[in-house]
Amino acid sequence: MRESDNSDELNDRKEAPAGPERTPQVYAVRKARSGWTLSRRNLLGAAAAAAAAVHKDARAADCVVGAVSHLGGVMALAVTPDGRVLASGSVDQTIKLWSLPQGAFLKTLTGHSHYVTGVAISPDGRLLASVSQDHTIKLWSLPEGALLKTLTGHSSWVNTVAFSPDGRLLASGSFDQTIKLWSLPEGALLRTLTGHSDWVEEVAFSPDGGVLASGSWDKTIKLWSLPEGALLKTLTGHSSEVEAVAVSPDGGLLASGSRD
């Protein structure tokens, strides 16, 4: 499939869904004597309560809450290593920061000119990376949310981004069928990995940072050695597009998810 195709499947996936303002949802998991319990926390809850306290007029409160909501579907989430901040990326072209576990709105990061399709946070929690259908990767400081750099080089939509475990490499995957490796904190392009025959949907580092896994709409998963970027192996078996890859904490297992 190519960017110029007009298939229903591509349109369903990429177009902004119509509907009300959207915010991420937080699920609190607790273990009780009766077993595990799951409860949903709406991230607008804290903002709504604060607005209601300040503005007794319900209409004024609605305006305040609406100002912090995403104005389109949420496409990506990432949590800082200390669990205190959640970043959400949206088709409204923004990234929003929320405090956890309260769910209070902190800040809106603007700068992308198309859907934000992926976000990732560095292992030390000091950098946020966002990728977009505007073909760019942006690096932001945390917790300030200041834009540090805009990385360019992909020739089409950027779908996914990941930090290496040591925080010295950034990997991005794109609709242009490539994976790019960037050095940090400079943001310099180190190399471009080619081999997929359709867009790259997701990338994931092994815990030791020695291998990068990539999942693609060409129905394969590829393993690359790092830092040289040599192709180690192509894993086949899925009968449809691969949309998710993850590596176990001990590096012994790779899981992949597909439309099949």
C-alpha positions as CSV (number, residue, x, y, z in Angstrom):
1,M,0.0,0.0,0.0
2,R,1.3,3.5,-0.8
3,E,0.5,7.0,0.5
4,S,-1.3,7.8,-2.7
5,D,-3.7,4.9,-2.4
6,N,-7.3,5.7,-1.5
7,S,-8.4,2.4,0.0
8,D,-11.2,2.4,2.6
9,E,-8.8,0.6,5.0
10,L,-6.2,3.3,4.9
11,N,-8.8,6.1,5.2
12,D,-10.4,4.3,8.2
13,R,-7.0,4.1,9.9
14,K,-5.7,7.6,9.2
15,E,-8.6,10.0,9.1
16,A,-9.6,11.9,12.2
17,P,-12.8,10.3,13.7
18,A,-15.7,12.6,14.1
19,G,-17.2,13.0,17.6
20,P,-16.8,14.8,20.9
21,E,-13.6,16.0,22.5
22,R,-11.4,13.1,23.7
23,T,-9.0,12.4,26.5
24,P,-7.0,9.4,27.6
25,Q,-8.4,7.1,30.2
26,V,-6.4,5.8,33.2
27,Y,-7.2,2.5,34.8
28,A,-6.3,1.9,38.4
29,V,-5.5,-1.7,39.2
30,R,-5.5,-2.8,42.8
31,K,-5.3,-6.2,44.5
32,A,-7.9,-6.9,47.2
33,R,-8.8,-10.0,49.2
34,S,-11.5,-10.7,46.7
35,G,-9.0,-10.5,43.8
36,W,-7.9,-7.9,41.3
37,T,-10.1,-4.8,40.7
38,L,-10.0,-2.5,37.7
39,S,-11.5,1.1,37.8
40,R,-11.4,3.8,35.2
41,R,-10.2,7.3,36.0
42,N,-11.1,10.0,33.5
43,L,-8.2,12.4,33.0
44,L,-10.6,15.3,32.8
45,G,-11.9,14.6,36.4
46,A,-9.4,16.8,38.2
47,A,-9.7,19.6,35.6
48,A,-13.4,19.5,35.8
49,A,-13.4,19.6,39.6
50,A,-11.0,22.6,39.6
51,A,-13.1,24.4,37.1
52,A,-16.3,23.8,39.0
53,A,-14.7,25.1,42.2
54,V,-13.6,28.3,40.5
55,H,-16.6,28.8,38.3
56,K,-19.9,28.1,39.8
57,D,-21.5,28.7,36.4
58,A,-21.6,25.3,34.8
59,R,-21.1,26.8,31.3
60,A,-17.9,28.4,32.4
61,A,-16.7,25.1,33.8
62,D,-17.4,23.4,30.5
63,C,-15.3,26.0,28.7
64,V,-12.3,25.4,31.0
65,V,-12.5,21.6,30.7
66,G,-13.0,21.8,26.9
67,A,-9.8,23.9,26.7
68,V,-7.6,21.0,28.0
69,S,-9.3,18.2,26.0
70,H,-7.9,16.7,22.8
71,L,-10.1,17.7,19.9
72,G,-9.6,14.4,18.1
73,G,-8.7,10.8,18.7
74,V,-5.8,9.9,20.9
75,M,-3.3,7.9,18.9
76,A,-0.4,7.3,21.3
77,L,0.5,7.3,25.0
78,A,3.7,7.2,27.1
79,V,4.4,7.4,30.8
80,T,7.6,8.7,32.4
81,P,9.7,6.1,34.2
82,D,8.7,7.5,37.6
83,G,5.0,7.1,36.7
84,R,4.3,10.8,37.4
85,V,3.5,12.1,33.9
86,L,1.5,10.8,31.0
87,A,2.0,12.1,27.5
88,S,-0.8,11.7,24.9
89,G,-0.5,12.4,21.2
90,S,-3.6,13.1,19.1
91,V,-5.0,13.7,15.6
92,D,-5.5,17.3,16.7
93,Q,-1.8,17.7,16.1
94,T,-0.9,18.2,19.8
95,I,0.8,16.4,22.6
96,K,-0.7,16.9,26.1
97,L,1.0,16.2,29.4
98,W,-1.0,15.0,32.4
99,S,0.0,14.4,36.0
100,L,-0.5,10.9,37.5
101,P,-2.3,9.5,39.3
102,Q,-4.5,12.5,39.7
103,G,-5.0,13.0,35.9
104,A,-4.6,16.8,36.1
105,F,-3.8,18.6,32.9
106,L,-0.3,20.1,32.8
107,K,0.5,21.5,29.4
108,T,-0.2,21.3,25.6
109,L,2.8,21.0,23.3
110,T,2.2,22.4,19.8
111,G,4.4,22.4,16.7
112,H,3.4,19.4,14.6
113,S,1.3,20.2,11.4
114,H,-0.4,16.9,11.1
115,Y,-1.6,13.9,13.3
116,V,0.7,12.9,16.1
117,T,1.1,9.2,15.6
118,G,3.6,8.2,18.3
119,V,5.2,9.4,21.5
120,A,8.0,7.9,23.6
121,I,9.9,9.0,26.8
122,S,13.6,8.5,27.4
123,P,14.8,6.1,30.1
124,D,15.8,9.1,32.3
125,G,12.4,10.8,31.8
126,R,14.0,14.0,30.6
127,L,13.2,13.8,26.9
128,L,9.9,13.3,25.0
129,A,10.0,12.2,21.4
130,S,6.9,12.7,19.2
131,V,6.4,11.6,15.6
132,S,3.8,12.8,13.1
133,Q,2.3,12.5,9.7
134,D,4.1,15.8,9.0
135,H,7.2,13.6,8.3
136,T,9.1,14.8,11.4
137,I,10.3,13.7,14.8
138,K,10.3,16.3,17.6
139,L,12.3,16.2,20.8
140,W,10.9,18.0,23.9
141,S,12.3,18.6,27.3
142,L,10.5,17.2,30.3
143,P,8.9,18.4,32.5
144,E,9.1,21.9,30.9
145,G,7.7,20.8,27.5
146,A,10.1,23.0,25.6
147,L,10.8,22.1,21.9
148,L,14.5,21.2,21.6
149,K,14.9,19.8,18.1
150,T,13.0,18.8,15.0
151,L,14.5,15.9,13.2
152,T,13.9,15.6,9.4
153,G,14.8,12.9,6.9
154,H,11.8,10.7,6.5
155,S,10.0,11.2,3.2
156,S,6.6,10.3,4.4
157,W,4.5,9.8,7.6
158,V,6.4,8.7,10.7
159,N,4.5,6.0,12.6
160,T,6.6,5.0,15.5
161,V,9.5,6.0,17.7
162,A,11.5,4.4,20.5
163,F,14.5,5.2,22.8
164,S,17.3,2.7,23.3
165,P,17.6,1.5,26.9
166,D,20.7,3.7,27.5
167,G,19.0,6.7,25.9
168,R,21.7,7.3,23.4
169,L,19.8,6.2,20.3
170,L,16.4,7.0,18.9
171,A,14.7,4.8,16.3
172,S,11.9,5.9,14.1
173,G,9.8,3.9,11.6
174,S,7.9,5.4,8.6
175,F,5.5,5.0,5.8
176,D,8.5,5.4,3.6
177,Q,9.4,1.8,4.5
178,T,12.6,2.7,6.4
179,I,13.8,2.9,9.9
180,K,16.1,5.7,10.9
181,L,18.6,5.7,13.8
182,W,19.4,9.0,15.5
183,S,22.1,9.9,18.0
184,L,21.1,11.6,21.2
185,P,21.2,14.2,22.5
186,E,22.5,15.7,19.2
187,G,19.7,14.4,17.1
188,A,22.1,13.5,14.2
189,L,21.0,10.9,11.7
190,L,23.3,7.9,12.0
191,R,21.9,5.5,9.4
192,T,18.9,4.4,7.5
193,L,17.8,0.8,7.6
194,T,16.1,-0.5,4.5
195,G,14.6,-3.9,3.7
196,H,10.9,-3.7,4.4
197,S,8.6,-3.6,1.4
198,D,5.7,-1.7,3.0
199,W,5.4,0.8,5.8
200,V,7.1,0.3,9.2
201,E,4.4,0.3,11.9
202,E,6.4,-0.2,15.1
203,V,9.9,-0.6,16.4
204,A,11.2,-2.0,19.7
205,F,14.7,-2.3,21.3
206,S,16.0,-5.3,23.1
207,P,16.7,-4.7,26.8
208,D,20.5,-4.7,26.2
209,G,20.1,-2.3,23.2
210,G,21.9,-4.7,20.9
211,V,18.9,-5.6,18.7
212,L,16.1,-3.6,17.2
213,A,12.9,-5.3,16.1
214,S,10.6,-3.7,13.4
215,G,7.1,-4.7,12.4
216,S,5.7,-3.8,9.0
217,W,2.7,-3.9,6.8
218,D,4.7,-6.3,4.6
219,K,3.6,-8.9,7.1
220,T,7.2,-9.5,8.5
221,I,9.2,-8.7,11.6
222,K,12.9,-7.9,11.0
223,L,15.7,-8.0,13.6
224,W,18.6,-5.6,13.2
225,S,22.0,-5.6,15.0
226,L,22.9,-2.3,16.7
227,P,24.7,0.0,16.4
228,E,25.8,-1.0,12.9
229,G,22.2,-1.6,11.7
230,A,22.9,-4.9,9.9
231,L,19.9,-7.1,9.1
232,L,20.0,-10.3,11.3
233,K,16.9,-12.1,10.4
234,T,13.4,-11.7,8.9
235,L,10.6,-13.5,10.7
236,T,7.6,-14.6,8.7
237,G,4.4,-16.3,9.6
238,H,1.8,-13.6,9.8
239,S,-0.8,-13.5,7.0
240,S,-1.6,-9.8,7.4
241,E,0.0,-6.5,8.4
242,V,2.1,-6.5,11.6
243,E,1.1,-3.7,13.8
244,A,2.8,-4.3,17.1
245,V,6.1,-5.7,18.4
246,A,7.4,-6.1,22.0
247,V,10.5,-7.6,23.6
248,S,10.4,-9.4,27.0
249,P,12.3,-7.8,29.9
250,D,15.0,-10.6,29.8
251,G,15.3,-10.3,26.0
252,G,14.5,-13.9,25.4
253,L,11.1,-13.5,23.7
254,L,9.7,-11.3,21.0
255,A,5.9,-10.9,20.7
256,S,4.2,-9.6,17.5
257,G,0.6,-8.6,16.8
258,S,-1.0,-8.5,13.4
259,R,-4.3,-7.8,11.6
260,D,-4.5,-11.6,11.0
